[in-house]
Amino acid sequence: MSTNPFTRQAPIEGIKKVILVGSGKGGVGKSTVAANLALALKNTGKTVGLLDADIYGPSVPRMFGAMNQIPQVNEKSRIQPIIRHGLKLMSIGFLIDEGSAVVWRGPMLFKAMDQFFRDVDWGTLDYLVIDLPPGTGDVPLTVAQKIPVDGAIIVCTPQNLALVDAKKAIDMFDQVSIPLLGVVENMSYMLGPDGEQKIQLFARGDLDAYLDAKKISKLTTVPFHPMVGVTTEAGMPVVISHPNSAEAKAFAELAAAVLKQTE
């Protein structure tokens, strides 16, 4: 009898492709990237869902202006995703109060993730984007064990402090045999008043050299702009609120790269 945990993987009914968005550490904009990637994929004509797998720090309800939305249960006792901006959304944040702590250990996390995969009525989706919690703990390992994944994206900022942890996340995906699509360099620079000059927010580290040495693709570079945070807080991610901005165009480039690698 096989002891390989990944032999127990079972596809999610109706979902064609699963893309993970992860990071080695928090604060690099992983959830912002996941949300805008999902919207950019939808803009290409795909049917897309977004699963917030950050059980301890869910952000999707606030990012999509749906903090007070409560999912309904259909006649087959399956949970109906919340629909915003044409995306099907699911998060633990829809099921508990925003100010309540989730004090769960491994087995409860495993059960919750399984319910998100099997008990949510996702319908037919071309892509399910999963926003992972930062780090290399229980949730990403549970995802790797339970469902087949078509590719993972790592979000990193330019400085070496973020790169150190991104390397760990990259190594984790390698260990669990999930293909790495590439890295998104978020908050890469800020455009000056003239719209041309690139101002570095962080001291540039060794990210480019590392990616070259490992032959890992940099999928896109996303500029920093305060409006990204403001519009996200307002429930209107930048791909929706400022579709012609440099930031939205970077997410469109990311979606194109994902489509190219997975289709």
C-alpha positions in Angstrom: 0.0 0.0 0.0 1.4 3.4 -1.0 2.4 5.8 1.8 2.7 8.8 -0.5 0.1 11.3 0.7 -0.2 12.9 -2.8 -1.8 9.7 -4.2 -4.9 10.7 -2.3 -5.4 13.9 -4.4 -8.8 14.2 -6.1 -9.8 17.0 -8.5 -12.4 19.5 -7.5 -15.5 18.8 -9.5 -16.1 21.3 -12.3 -12.7 23.1 -11.9 -10.3 22.9 -14.8 -7.2 24.6 -13.4 -6.0 25.5 -9.9 -3.4 28.2 -9.3 -1.8 28.9 -6.0 -0.5 32.3 -4.9 1.9 32.2 -2.0 4.7 34.0 -0.3 7.4 33.2 2.2 6.4 36.1 4.5 3.5 38.5 5.1 3.3 42.1 4.0 4.4 41.6 0.4 1.0 42.0 -1.2 0.2 38.4 -1.8 -3.6 38.8 -1.4 -3.6 41.9 -3.6 -1.9 39.9 -6.3 -4.2 37.0 -5.9 -7.3 39.2 -6.1 -6.2 41.2 -9.1 -4.9 38.0 -10.9 -8.3 36.5 -10.6 -10.0 39.6 -12.0 -7.5 39.8 -14.8 -8.1 36.2 -15.7 -11.8 36.9 -15.7 -11.2 39.8 -18.1 -9.8 37.4 -20.6 -13.2 35.7 -20.7 -12.5 32.9 -18.2 -14.8 31.8 -15.5 -12.8 32.3 -12.3 -13.2 31.6 -8.5 -11.0 33.0 -5.7 -10.5 30.9 -2.5 -9.1 32.7 0.5 -7.2 29.9 2.2 -5.7 32.2 4.9 -7.7 30.9 7.7 -6.1 33.0 10.4 -6.0 36.3 8.5 -8.7 36.3 5.8 -8.7 39.4 3.6 -10.9 38.6 0.6 -14.2 39.7 2.2 -12.9 43.2 2.8 -11.0 43.4 -0.5 -14.2 42.8 -2.4 -16.5 44.9 -0.2 -18.4 41.8 1.1 -17.7 41.9 4.8 -21.4 41.4 5.7 -22.2 38.8 3.1 -23.3 35.4 4.4 -23.1 32.4 2.0 -26.3 30.5 1.5 -26.7 26.8 1.4 -28.5 25.2 -1.5 -31.0 22.3 -1.6 -28.1 19.9 -1.9 -26.5 21.3 1.4 -23.7 22.8 -0.6 -22.4 26.3 0.2 -23.0 29.0 -2.5 -20.0 31.2 -3.1 -20.4 35.0 -2.8 -20.2 36.6 -6.2 -18.5 40.0 -6.6 -17.2 41.6 -9.8 -18.0 38.4 -11.7 -15.8 36.2 -9.4 -17.0 33.4 -7.2 -15.5 34.0 -3.7 -15.1 31.9 -0.6 -13.4 32.7 2.6 -13.6 31.7 6.3 -14.2 35.5 6.7 -17.7 35.0 5.3 -18.5 32.5 8.0 -17.1 34.2 11.2 -17.1 37.8 12.5 -14.2 39.9 11.2 -13.0 40.6 14.7 -13.0 36.9 15.9 -9.8 34.9 16.1 -9.7 31.5 14.6 -7.9 29.4 17.2 -7.5 26.1 15.3 -4.8 23.4 15.1 -3.9 21.1 12.2 -6.9 18.7 12.1 -9.5 21.5 12.1 -7.5 23.3 9.3 -7.5 20.1 7.3 -11.3 19.7 7.7 -12.0 23.4 6.8 -9.9 23.2 3.6 -11.6 20.0 2.6 -15.0 21.6 3.0 -13.9 24.6 0.8 -12.9 22.1 -1.9 -15.8 19.6 -1.6 -18.8 21.3 0.1 -18.7 24.6 -1.9 -20.8 24.7 -5.0 -18.1 26.2 -7.3 -20.0 25.1 -10.5 -17.8 25.1 -13.6 -14.6 27.2 -13.4 -11.8 27.6 -15.9 -9.6 28.7 -13.0 -9.6 28.6 -9.2 -7.1 31.0 -7.7 -6.1 30.1 -4.1 -4.7 32.8 -1.9 -2.5 30.9 0.5 -1.4 32.2 3.9 2.2 33.2 4.1 4.9 30.7 5.0 5.2 26.9 4.6 2.8 25.5 7.2 -0.3 23.4 7.4 -2.5 25.0 4.8 -0.2 24.9 1.7 0.8 21.3 2.6 -2.9 20.4 3.0 -3.7 21.9 -0.4 -0.8 20.0 -2.0 -2.1 16.8 -0.5 -5.8 17.1 -1.3 -6.0 18.4 -4.8 -3.9 18.5 -8.0 -2.5 21.9 -8.7 -1.6 23.3 -12.1 0.9 25.9 -10.9 2.1 28.2 -8.1 3.1 31.8 -8.1 5.4 33.4 -5.5 5.0 37.1 -4.6 8.1 38.9 -3.4 9.3 42.5 -3.0 12.7 43.5 -4.3 14.8 43.5 -1.1 16.8 40.5 0.2 14.7 40.4 3.4 11.8 39.2 1.4 13.9 37.0 -0.9 15.2 34.9 2.0 11.6 33.8 2.8 10.5 33.5 -0.9 13.3 31.0 -1.4 11.7 28.8 1.3 8.3 29.0 -0.3 9.9 28.1 -3.7 11.6 25.1 -2.0 8.3 24.0 -0.4 6.5 23.9 -3.8 9.5 21.9 -5.2 9.3 19.4 -2.3 5.5 18.8 -2.8 5.9 18.5 -6.6 3.8 21.6 -7.5 5.1 23.3 -10.6 6.3 26.9 -10.1 5.0 29.2 -12.8 7.3 32.1 -11.6 7.7 35.0 -9.3 5.8 38.3 -9.2 8.0 41.3 -8.0 5.4 43.4 -6.2 6.0 47.1 -5.1 8.9 46.9 -7.5 9.2 50.7 -7.9 7.1 53.9 -7.8 6.5 56.1 -10.8 7.6 59.7 -10.4 5.4 62.7 -11.1 6.3 62.6 -14.8 5.0 59.0 -15.1 8.3 57.9 -16.4 10.9 58.0 -13.6 11.1 54.8 -11.5 11.7 55.5 -7.8 13.0 52.6 -5.8 11.1 52.0 -2.5 13.4 49.3 -1.4 17.1 48.6 -1.7 17.3 46.2 -4.6 18.6 42.8 -3.5 19.6 39.7 -5.3 16.2 38.6 -6.7 17.1 38.9 -10.3 20.3 37.1 -9.9 18.6 34.3 -8.0 15.9 33.9 -10.6 18.4 33.8 -13.4 20.5 31.2 -11.6 17.5 29.0 -10.9 15.9 29.6 -14.4 12.7 30.9 -12.7 10.5 33.3 -14.7 9.7 36.8 -13.4 6.1 36.9 -14.5 5.6 40.6 -14.0 6.8 43.6 -12.0 4.0 45.5 -10.2 4.6 49.2 -9.4 3.7 50.7 -6.0 0.9 53.3 -5.9 -1.1 54.4 -2.9 -4.3 54.0 -4.8 -3.8 50.2 -4.9 -4.3 50.1 -1.1 -7.0 52.7 -1.1 -9.1 50.9 -3.8 -8.5 47.5 -2.2 -9.8 48.8 1.2 -12.9 50.2 -0.7 -13.6 46.8 -2.1 -12.6 47.7 -5.7 -9.3 46.1 -6.6 -7.2 48.2 -9.0 -8.0 46.0 -12.1 -11.6 47.1 -11.6 -11.2 50.6 -10.3 -8.2 51.8 -12.5 -8.1 49.4 -15.5 -5.8 51.6 -17.5 -3.2 52.1 -14.8 0.3 50.7 -14.9 -0.6 48.5 -12.0 -3.7 47.0 -13.7 -1.6 46.5 -16.9 1.0 44.5 -14.8 -1.8 42.2 -13.6 -3.0 41.7 -17.1 0.6 40.7 -18.0 0.5 38.3 -15.2 -2.8 36.8 -16.3 -1.4 36.4 -19.8 1.7 34.6 -18.5 -0.5 32.2 -16.4 -2.6 31.4 -19.5 0.4 30.8 -21.6 1.9 28.4 -19.1 -1.2 26.5 -18.2 -3.1 26.3 -21.5 
